[in-house]
């Protein structure tokens, strides 16, 4: 497959005032909120400082001053740090992950607002179709791989290239797609979060090459699918004219999406258990203590396979842990970035609660191919058959704004969060987007 027809169609961006344009704005806002939350983690701030040595520049970010591509790379890592950013089911990944940071950095540096929005939407559409085609092998991870094609398209558009030049950038990226591994997550290590940085940098490199006149063959992407993944049949992707970003989901919680059903059940049960009891930040008695009841989570088989981590020692392992999500939601009343801080991971009460939760398969959900979860605590139970962000429950603008404020306000303050919303949703000046 090639991307020239998609680039020619999407290069101008979605029509102003359209549903696609509105969704593109929300995706940018949500990505910024997730990035700001991620930047508060010490490891991400240290990453920004380290990047400054090789890529000094004028973009102020987490105490460092970075070149635009490096700033986008750090933002990309920060965006996925809490596993709370967007996704597209048909792409089996997150097309905006390295694309939104490039557009956000451009806005922060004074880029034309419509041009930045169009570049983002173009990059999203290219990445989404690459994701539909680039079906990975077991042991691989999607992040940082096909995303680089979208980053290349976005960076090339921001550089002022026409559709022909954007096509060159995408072809250059297509011939060097990273072969990302799941291994760091399996080992409880956070190196996976650098994959998105690689995609942002590779996209910027490909755009620079295209600006200089470099090119690569149209057949590169198909050849890569064949050599690296063993796909001989032509890829089946959405045709030009369909804005895939409209189908993107926004996540109400941090952590892998498979864990959201259990977390929602935990929050519902937490309210039930709190009724009629004395006010308490945690309505559950300690595990093993008087009045403690058995806790069981029943869910579908894919969730158990993909997010069955127990006793996580690092944030990235906790983000792929059903039991950690349930424990954090029961204790904190939410599943946000606070669930994955060093303080939370070291909390003995939270760890004991996680260890006490029993996991079971719900064979009816598995057989029906449905998602959901039932959490049982003693005689009480809560069943969740859907959460915000599911295809039939898209996140509303009001919900997206509430999530953004929850994630961004600790960094920007109330006034700064309001200004960022005005910048990204209503084309006001984008000052101090990153705090």
C-alpha positions in Angstrom: 0.0 0.0 0.0 1.0 3.6 -0.4 -0.1 6.8 1.4 -0.1 9.4 -1.4 -3.9 9.4 -1.9 -4.5 9.8 1.8 -2.0 12.6 2.0 -3.6 14.4 -1.0 -7.0 14.1 0.6 -6.1 15.0 4.2 -3.4 17.6 3.7 -5.7 20.5 4.1 -7.2 19.2 7.3 -10.8 18.6 8.2 -13.3 21.3 7.2 -13.6 24.1 9.8 -16.6 23.5 12.0 -16.9 19.8 11.1 -17.1 17.0 13.6 -13.7 15.8 12.5 -12.2 19.3 13.3 -13.8 19.3 16.7 -12.5 15.8 17.5 -9.0 16.8 16.3 -9.1 19.7 18.8 -10.2 17.4 21.6 -7.5 14.9 20.8 -4.9 17.6 21.0 -6.3 18.9 24.3 -6.4 15.4 25.8 -2.8 14.7 24.6 -1.6 17.9 26.3 -3.3 17.0 29.5 -1.8 13.5 29.6 1.6 15.0 28.7 1.4 17.6 31.5 0.6 14.8 34.0 3.5 12.7 32.7 5.9 15.6 33.0 5.4 15.7 36.8 7.1 12.3 37.1 10.7 12.7 38.1 11.9 10.3 35.5 10.3 12.3 32.7 11.8 15.6 34.0 15.2 13.9 34.2 14.7 12.7 30.6 14.1 16.3 29.5 17.2 17.5 31.2 19.2 14.7 29.6 17.8 15.5 26.1 19.0 19.1 26.5 22.6 18.0 26.3 22.2 16.8 22.7 19.3 18.9 21.6 19.4 22.4 23.2 16.8 24.9 22.0 14.2 27.4 22.8 11.2 25.3 24.0 10.9 25.4 27.8 9.9 22.0 29.2 10.2 20.5 32.7 13.1 22.8 33.5 15.0 22.2 30.3 15.2 24.2 27.1 15.0 21.9 24.1 15.0 22.0 20.3 11.5 21.5 18.9 11.9 17.9 17.8 13.4 17.0 21.2 10.6 18.8 23.1 8.1 16.8 21.0 10.0 13.6 21.9 9.9 14.3 25.6 6.2 15.2 25.4 5.5 11.9 23.6 7.1 9.9 26.4 5.2 12.0 29.0 1.9 11.5 27.1 2.0 7.7 27.5 3.6 7.7 31.0 0.3 7.2 32.8 -1.4 5.2 30.0 -4.3 7.7 29.9 -4.0 8.9 26.3 -6.2 8.3 23.3 -6.5 5.2 21.1 -8.0 3.9 17.9 -9.4 0.4 18.0 -8.9 -0.3 14.3 -5.3 0.7 14.5 -4.6 -1.3 17.6 -2.7 1.6 19.1 -2.5 5.3 19.6 -2.0 7.3 16.4 -1.7 10.7 18.1 1.0 9.6 20.5 4.0 11.2 18.6 1.9 13.3 16.3 0.2 15.6 18.8 3.4 16.6 20.5 4.8 17.9 17.2 1.7 20.0 16.7 1.6 21.2 20.3 5.2 22.3 20.2 4.5 24.2 16.9 1.5 25.9 18.5 3.6 26.9 21.6 6.2 28.4 19.2 3.7 30.5 17.4 2.7 28.4 14.5 -0.5 29.3 12.5 -3.4 27.7 14.3 -5.3 26.2 11.3 -2.0 24.9 9.8 -1.0 23.2 13.1 -4.5 21.6 13.4 -4.4 20.4 9.8 -0.9 19.0 10.2 -2.0 17.1 13.3 -5.1 15.7 11.6 -3.1 14.7 8.5 -0.5 12.9 10.7 -3.2 11.1 12.6 -4.9 9.8 9.4 -1.6 8.6 8.0 -0.6 6.9 11.3 -4.1 5.4 11.8 -3.9 3.7 8.4 -0.4 2.5 9.0 -1.6 1.0 12.2 -4.4 -0.8 10.5 -1.9 -2.4 8.2 1.1 -3.0 10.5 -0.3 -5.9 12.5 2.6 -6.9 14.8 4.0 -10.3 15.8 3.7 -11.7 19.4 6.4 -10.2 21.5 6.3 -6.9 19.7 4.9 -3.6 20.9 3.1 -1.1 18.6 4.4 2.1 20.2 7.1 3.9 18.1 6.7 1.7 15.0 4.0 2.7 12.5 3.4 6.0 14.5 6.6 7.4 12.9 4.8 7.7 9.5 2.2 10.0 11.0 4.9 11.9 12.8 6.7 12.3 9.4 3.6 13.6 7.7 2.8 16.1 10.5 6.4 17.3 10.7 6.6 17.7 7.0 3.4 19.6 6.8 4.5 21.9 9.7 7.7 22.5 7.7 5.6 23.8 4.8 6.0 21.0 2.4 3.3 20.3 -0.2 1.6 16.9 -0.5 4.4 15.7 -2.8 7.0 16.6 -0.2 4.9 15.1 2.6 4.8 11.9 0.7 8.6 11.8 0.5 8.8 12.2 4.3 6.4 9.3 4.8 8.2 7.1 2.4 11.5 7.8 4.2 10.0 6.8 7.5 8.3 3.8 6.0 11.6 2.3 5.0 13.0 2.4 8.6 10.1 1.6 10.9 11.4 0.5 14.3 10.8 -3.1 15.4 9.6 -2.3 19.0 9.5 -5.1 21.6 7.1 -5.7 24.5 10.1 -6.9 26.6 10.4 -3.8 28.9 6.8 -4.0 30.0 7.1 -7.8 30.7 10.2 -7.0 32.8 8.5 -4.1 34.7 10.7 -1.5 33.1 9.8 1.9 31.7 12.0 1.9 28.6 8.8 1.3 26.5 8.0 5.0 27.1 11.0 6.0 25.0 9.5 4.3 21.9 7.1 7.2 21.3 10.1 9.6 21.5 11.8 7.6 18.8 8.8 8.0 16.5 8.7 11.8 17.0 12.4 12.1 16.3 12.3 9.7 13.3 9.3 11.7 11.9 11.2 14.9 12.3 14.3 13.4 10.7 12.3 12.1 7.7 10.7 15.5 7.3 14.1 17.1 7.2 15.3 14.6 4.7 12.2 15.3 2.5 12.9 19.1 2.8 16.4 18.4 1.5 15.0 16.4 -1.4 15.6 12.9 -0.2 13.2 10.1 -1.2 12.5 6.4 -0.9 10.4 4.0 -2.9 6.7 3.7 -2.6 7.1 0.0 -2.0 9.0 0.4 1.2 6.0 0.0 3.6 4.7 -3.1 1.9 8.2 -4.6 1.8 8.6 -3.9 5.5 5.3 -5.7 6.2 6.5 -8.7 4.3 10.1 -8.9 5.6 9.5 -7.9 9.3 6.0 -9.3 9.9 5.4 -11.9 7.2 2.4 -10.3 5.7 2.1 -11.2 2.1 -1.5 -10.1 1.4 -2.1 -6.5 0.6 -3.1 -4.4 3.6 -6.8 -3.5 4.0 -7.2 0.0 5.3 -9.8 2.8 5.4 -10.0 4.7 2.1 -9.4 8.4 1.7 -12.4 10.4 2.7 -13.0 8.8 6.1 -11.7 10.7 9.1 -10.6 7.9 11.3 -9.9 10.4 14.1 -13.6 10.7 14.6 -13.6 7.1 15.8 -10.7 7.7 18.3 -11.6 7.0 21.9 -10.6 9.2 24.9 -9.9 7.3 28.1 -11.6 8.2 31.3 -8.9 6.6 33.4 -5.2 6.1 33.4 -3.8 2.6 32.8 -4.5 0.0 30.2 -8.0 0.0 28.9 -8.7 -3.6 29.9 -8.5 -2.5 33.5 -11.0 0.3 33.2 -14.0 -2.0 33.6 -12.8 -3.3 36.9 -11.8 0.2 38.1 -15.3 1.5 37.3 -16.8 -1.4 39.2 -14.5 -0.5 42.1 -15.6 3.1 42.2 -19.2 2.1 42.1 -18.7 -0.4 45.0 -16.7 2.2 46.9 -19.8 4.5 46.9 -22.0 1.6 48.0 -19.7 0.6 50.9 -19.4 4.2 52.0 -23.2 4.6 52.4 -24.2 4.5 56.0 -20.6 4.3 57.3 -18.5 6.9 59.1 -16.8 9.3 56.7 -13.5 7.8 55.6 -11.1 8.2 52.7 -11.1 4.4 52.4 -14.3 2.6 53.3 -12.7 -0.9 53.3 -11.2 -2.5 56.4 -7.6 -3.7 56.0 -7.0 -7.1 54.4 -7.1 -9.8 57.1 -8.7 -7.4 59.6 -12.1 -7.6 61.3 -14.9 -7.1 58.8 -12.7 -7.7 55.7 -14.5 -9.5 52.9 -13.2 -11.5 50.0 -12.7 -9.5 46.8 -13.1 -11.1 43.4 -12.9 -9.6 40.0 -14.4 -11.5 37.1 -13.6 -10.3 33.6 -13.0 -11.5 30.0 -10.0 -13.7 29.0 -8.1 -11.1 27.0 -8.0 -8.7 30.0 -6.6 -11.5 32.1 -3.9 -12.3 29.6 -2.9 -8.8 28.8 -3.2 -7.2 32.2 -2.8 -10.0 34.7 0.3 -8.5 36.4 0.4 -9.1 40.2 2.3 -7.2 42.9 3.7 -4.6 40.4 7.0 -3.0 41.4 7.0 -0.2 38.8 4.4 2.2 37.4 4.4 0.6 33.9 3.7 -2.8 35.4 1.0 -1.4 37.6 -0.6 0.2 34.5 -1.0 -3.3 33.1 -2.4 -4.8 36.3 -6.2 -5.4 36.8 -5.7 -6.0 40.5 -3.7 -2.8 41.0 -6.4 -0.8 39.1 -9.1 -2.2 41.3 -7.1 -1.6 44.5 -6.2 2.0 43.6 -9.8 2.8 42.6 -11.1 1.4 45.9 -8.6 3.4 47.9 -8.4 6.6 45.9 -11.9 6.7 44.4 -10.3 7.2 40.9 -7.8 5.7 38.6 -5.7 8.6 37.6 -2.0 9.5 37.5 -1.9 9.4 41.4 -2.4 5.6 41.2 1.1 5.2 39.6 3.3 7.5 41.7 6.2 6.2 43.7 4.2 7.0 46.8 1.3 4.9 45.7 3.5 2.0 44.7 5.2 2.1 48.1 1.9 2.2 50.1 1.8 -1.0 52.2 -2.0 -0.8 52.6 -2.6 -0.5 48.8 -0.2 -3.3 48.1 -1.9 -5.6 50.7 -5.3 -4.8 49.1 -4.0 -5.6 45.6 -2.6 -8.9 46.9 -6.0 -9.9 48.4 -7.9 -9.6 45.1 -8.8 -12.8 43.3 -9.0 -12.8 39.5 -11.5 -15.0 37.6 -12.5 -15.4 34.0 -16.1 -14.5 33.1 -16.7 -17.2 30.4 -19.9 -15.5 29.2 -18.0 -12.3 28.3 -15.2 -14.2 26.7 -17.6 -16.3 24.5 -19.6 -13.3 23.4 -16.5 -11.3 22.6 -17.7 -8.6 25.0 -15.8 -6.4 27.5 -16.9 -5.8 31.1 -16.2 -6.8 34.7 -18.0 -7.8 37.9 -16.4 -6.9 41.2 -17.6 -8.7 44.3 -16.8 -7.7 47.9 -18.6 -9.9 50.4 -22.3 -9.7 49.7 -21.9 -6.6 47.5 -21.2 -6.6 43.8 -21.0 -4.2 40.9 -21.2 -5.2 37.2 -19.9 -2.9 34.5 -20.7 -3.6 30.8 -19.2 -0.4 29.4 -17.2 2.6 30.2 -16.8 6.1 28.7 -14.7 5.8 25.6 -16.3 2.6 24.4 -17.7 2.9 20.8 -21.2 3.4 22.1 -20.2 5.7 24.9 -17.9 8.4 23.4 -16.5 10.9 25.8 -18.4 14.2 25.6 -16.6 17.5 25.4 -17.6 18.3 28.9 -16.1 15.0 30.1 -12.9 15.7 28.1 -12.6 19.2 29.6 -13.1 17.8 33.1 -10.4 15.2 32.5 -8.0 17.8 31.1 -8.5 20.0 34.2 -7.9 17.1 36.4 -4.6 16.2 34.7 -3.4 19.7 33.8 -4.3 21.9 36.7 -1.6 20.7 39.1 1.0 22.0 36.5 -0.8 25.0 34.9 -3.1 26.1 37.7 -6.8 26.9 37.1 -6.1 30.0 35.0 -3.4 28.3 32.9 -5.7 25.3 32.2 -8.4 27.7 31.1 -6.0 29.4 28.8 -4.8 26.1 27.3 -8.4 25.1 26.6 -9.0 28.5 24.9 -5.9 28.0 22.8 -6.6 24.5 21.6 -10.4 24.7 21.3 -10.9 28.3 20.3 -7.7 29.4 18.6 -6.6 31.8 21.3 -2.8 32.5 21.7 -1.0 29.4 22.9 1.2 30.8 25.7 2.8 28.7 28.4 1.2 25.5 27.2 3.7 23.4 29.1 3.8 25.3 32.3 
